[in-house]
Amino acid sequence: MASSVQDAVILAAGNGDRFRNGSRHSKLTTPIGGTPLLIRTLTSARDAGIRDVHLVLGYDAEYVRRVATSGAPAGLRLHFYLNPQWHHENGLSVLAARDGVAGRAFAILMGDHIFEPTALESLRRARRQNGEALLGVDRATTAPDIVAEATKVQMVADRVTAIGKAVHPFDALDTGLFVCDDALFTALSESCSGGDTTLSAGVARLAAVQLVRGVDIGRARWCDVDTIDDLTMAEELTQLAPAT
């Protein structure tokens, strides 16, 4: 069936311990080209067709909430959730928003990723079966510094067969953009119960039963802001004309 996704879960709970700029505030509030990183993520989500954002907070929750509320673009409704276990991996943040999106398809976005709206639009337009997760994949980027930091995926045709930082060999990079449904919550609950609280672990469980499909984002650009050094690439991306 064709996707008509209107909701996005945005993960904004982590403390960004690799991002050291001397501030005690969340890295998501750091300006990129004069605009807080999180607001750029929210704006790209809105421009890609998202109308309801389910923002999962944790570290520096009240300040992040204020930044989101004051800077969110028009046409976007914000819903907030708290992950008190934000010091663990991001699968727990996805589960924190479960009640807000239960029973319908939703996107998952990383609060510290900048992306062109066309990347998410590719996933929203793609056909998806019930229980299936779509993952935006990048087959084009080969820069060694980006590849070294990225989560990687193995694929057979368009089916994701393995996902993780240490996957080798790999066929594409995980962009951190997903479209999925309640099946992911079940998979995440199982993986967290087994001691692995990463989002990738839940996705891997779905991949093991052929329920994860890669959607190539083509020439759309994206950037994962993990460290201070990543700010340069993020600034450059925001200054470029949109990909066509």
C-alpha positions as CSV (number, residue, x, y, z in Angstrom):
1,M,0.0,0.0,0.0
2,A,1.1,3.6,-0.6
3,S,2.3,5.5,2.5
4,S,0.4,8.5,3.7
5,V,2.6,9.1,6.7
6,Q,1.7,12.3,8.7
7,D,3.5,11.5,12.0
8,A,7.2,11.4,12.8
9,V,8.9,10.3,16.0
10,I,12.0,12.5,16.5
11,L,14.7,11.3,18.9
12,A,16.1,14.2,20.9
13,A,16.9,12.6,24.2
14,G,20.7,12.0,24.1
15,N,23.3,14.1,25.7
16,G,25.6,14.1,22.7
17,D,28.7,13.2,24.8
18,R,31.0,13.3,21.7
19,F,29.9,16.9,20.9
20,R,32.0,19.1,23.1
21,N,31.5,22.8,22.5
22,G,31.7,24.0,26.1
23,S,27.9,24.3,26.6
24,R,25.9,22.4,29.1
25,H,22.9,22.5,26.8
26,S,21.9,19.7,24.3
27,K,23.8,19.8,21.1
28,L,20.4,19.9,19.3
29,T,20.2,23.6,20.3
30,T,23.5,24.5,18.6
31,P,23.0,26.9,15.7
32,I,23.7,25.6,12.2
33,G,23.8,28.6,9.8
34,G,22.0,30.6,12.5
35,T,19.2,28.1,13.2
36,P,19.2,25.5,16.0
37,L,20.0,22.0,14.7
38,L,16.7,20.6,16.0
39,I,14.7,23.4,14.3
40,R,16.4,22.5,11.0
41,T,15.3,18.8,11.5
42,L,11.7,19.9,12.3
43,T,11.6,22.2,9.3
44,S,12.8,19.4,6.9
45,A,10.1,17.1,8.4
46,R,7.4,19.7,7.8
47,D,8.6,20.4,4.3
48,A,8.5,16.6,3.6
49,G,4.9,16.4,4.5
50,I,4.9,15.6,8.2
51,R,2.2,17.3,10.3
52,D,2.6,15.8,13.7
53,V,6.0,15.4,15.4
54,H,6.4,13.2,18.5
55,L,9.5,14.6,20.1
56,V,11.2,12.4,22.6
57,L,13.2,14.3,25.2
58,G,15.7,13.3,27.9
59,Y,18.9,15.2,28.6
60,D,18.3,18.9,29.1
61,A,14.6,18.2,28.4
62,E,13.1,21.5,29.4
63,Y,15.5,23.7,27.5
64,V,15.1,21.5,24.3
65,R,11.4,21.7,24.7
66,R,11.5,25.5,24.9
67,V,13.7,25.7,21.8
68,A,11.4,23.4,19.9
69,T,8.2,25.2,20.9
70,S,9.6,28.7,20.1
71,G,11.2,27.8,16.8
72,A,9.0,25.1,15.2
73,P,7.8,26.0,11.8
74,A,4.2,26.8,11.1
75,G,2.0,23.9,10.2
76,L,3.6,21.4,12.6
77,R,2.0,20.1,15.7
78,L,4.4,19.1,18.5
79,H,3.8,16.3,21.0
80,F,6.4,15.7,23.8
81,Y,7.5,12.5,25.6
82,L,10.1,11.9,28.2
83,N,12.7,9.1,28.1
84,P,14.0,9.0,31.7
85,Q,16.6,6.3,30.6
86,W,18.1,8.7,28.0
87,H,21.6,7.6,29.0
88,H,20.9,4.2,27.4
89,E,20.6,3.6,23.6
90,N,18.0,5.1,21.3
91,G,15.6,2.2,21.0
92,L,14.2,3.2,24.4
93,S,13.4,6.6,23.0
94,V,11.4,5.1,20.2
95,L,9.4,3.0,22.7
96,A,8.7,6.2,24.8
97,A,6.5,7.5,21.9
98,R,4.6,4.2,21.4
99,D,1.3,5.4,22.7
100,G,1.3,8.5,20.6
101,V,1.6,6.8,17.2
102,A,0.1,3.3,18.0
103,G,-2.0,1.9,15.2
104,R,-0.7,3.9,12.3
105,A,2.4,4.3,10.2
106,F,5.0,6.8,11.3
107,A,8.5,8.1,10.4
108,I,11.5,8.0,12.7
109,L,14.0,10.7,12.5
110,M,17.2,11.5,14.4
111,G,17.2,15.0,16.0
112,D,20.8,15.4,15.2
113,H,20.5,14.6,11.5
114,I,20.1,17.4,8.9
115,F,18.5,16.1,5.7
116,E,16.9,17.4,2.5
117,P,13.1,17.0,2.5
118,T,13.3,14.9,-0.7
119,A,15.0,12.1,1.3
120,L,12.0,11.7,3.6
121,E,9.6,12.2,0.7
122,S,11.1,9.2,-1.0
123,L,10.1,7.1,2.0
124,R,6.6,8.6,2.3
125,R,5.9,7.9,-1.3
126,A,7.2,4.3,-1.3
127,R,4.8,1.4,-1.1
128,R,4.9,-0.4,2.2
129,Q,3.2,-3.6,3.5
130,N,1.8,-3.9,7.0
131,G,4.5,-4.8,9.4
132,E,7.3,-3.7,7.0
133,A,9.8,-1.0,7.9
134,L,11.4,1.2,5.2
135,L,14.9,2.6,5.7
136,G,16.3,5.4,3.8
137,V,19.7,4.2,2.4
138,D,22.5,6.1,0.8
139,R,24.4,4.1,-1.9
140,A,26.3,7.2,-3.2
141,T,28.4,8.5,-0.3
142,T,31.9,7.1,-0.2
143,A,33.8,9.7,1.8
144,P,36.0,7.7,4.2
145,D,35.3,9.9,7.2
146,I,31.5,9.7,6.8
147,V,31.6,5.9,6.1
148,A,33.7,5.3,9.2
149,E,31.1,6.9,11.5
150,A,27.9,5.7,9.7
151,T,25.6,2.8,10.5
152,K,25.9,0.4,7.6
153,V,23.5,-2.0,5.9
154,Q,23.8,-5.2,3.8
155,M,21.2,-5.7,1.2
156,V,19.9,-8.4,-1.2
157,A,18.1,-6.5,-3.9
158,D,16.1,-4.0,-1.8
159,R,15.9,-6.1,1.3
160,V,18.0,-5.2,4.3
161,T,19.7,-8.3,5.6
162,A,22.1,-6.8,8.2
163,I,22.4,-3.4,10.0
164,G,25.0,-2.0,12.4
165,K,28.1,0.1,12.8
166,A,30.4,-2.9,12.2
167,V,28.7,-4.5,9.3
168,H,31.2,-5.5,6.6
169,P,31.0,-5.8,3.7
170,F,28.1,-3.3,3.3
171,D,26.0,-2.1,0.4
172,A,24.7,1.3,1.7
173,L,24.7,3.7,4.6
174,D,21.8,4.0,7.0
175,T,20.6,7.6,6.8
176,G,18.6,7.5,10.1
177,L,15.3,8.0,8.2
178,F,12.6,5.3,8.7
179,V,8.9,4.7,8.0
180,C,7.4,1.8,10.0
181,D,4.5,0.7,12.2
182,D,3.6,-1.1,15.4
183,A,5.7,-4.1,14.3
184,L,8.8,-2.2,15.2
185,F,7.6,-1.6,18.8
186,T,7.2,-5.4,19.2
187,A,10.7,-6.0,17.8
188,L,12.2,-3.3,20.0
189,S,10.5,-4.6,23.1
190,E,12.0,-8.0,22.4
191,S,15.5,-6.7,21.8
192,C,15.5,-4.4,24.8
193,S,14.4,-7.3,27.0
194,G,17.4,-9.2,25.6
195,G,19.7,-6.4,26.7
196,D,20.2,-4.5,23.5
197,T,18.5,-1.1,23.6
198,T,19.6,0.2,20.2
199,L,17.1,1.0,17.5
200,S,19.3,-1.0,15.1
201,A,18.7,-4.1,17.2
202,G,14.9,-3.8,16.7
203,V,15.4,-3.2,13.0
204,A,17.7,-6.2,12.8
205,R,14.9,-8.4,14.2
206,L,12.6,-7.3,11.5
207,A,15.3,-7.7,8.9
208,A,15.8,-11.3,10.0
209,V,12.2,-12.1,8.8
210,Q,12.6,-10.0,5.6
211,L,10.5,-7.1,6.9
212,V,13.0,-4.2,6.2
213,R,13.3,-2.7,2.8
214,G,15.8,-0.1,1.8
215,V,14.6,3.0,-0.1
216,D,17.4,4.7,-2.0
217,I,17.4,8.5,-1.3
218,G,19.2,9.2,-4.5
219,R,21.1,12.5,-4.6
220,A,19.4,13.9,-1.5
221,R,21.9,15.2,1.0
222,W,22.1,14.4,4.7
223,C,24.4,14.9,7.6
224,D,24.8,13.3,11.0
225,V,26.1,15.8,13.5
226,D,28.0,13.8,16.1
227,T,31.1,16.0,16.8
228,I,32.2,19.6,16.5
229,D,34.1,18.6,13.3
230,D,30.7,17.7,11.8
231,L,29.5,21.3,12.1
232,T,31.6,22.3,9.0
233,M,29.8,19.7,6.8
234,A,26.4,20.7,8.3
235,E,27.0,24.4,7.6
236,E,28.0,23.6,4.0
237,L,24.9,21.4,3.5
238,T,22.6,24.2,4.6
239,Q,24.1,26.6,2.2
240,L,23.8,24.4,-0.9
241,A,20.9,24.6,-3.3
242,P,18.5,21.7,-3.0
243,A,19.3,18.5,-4.9
244,T,17.3,17.8,-8.0
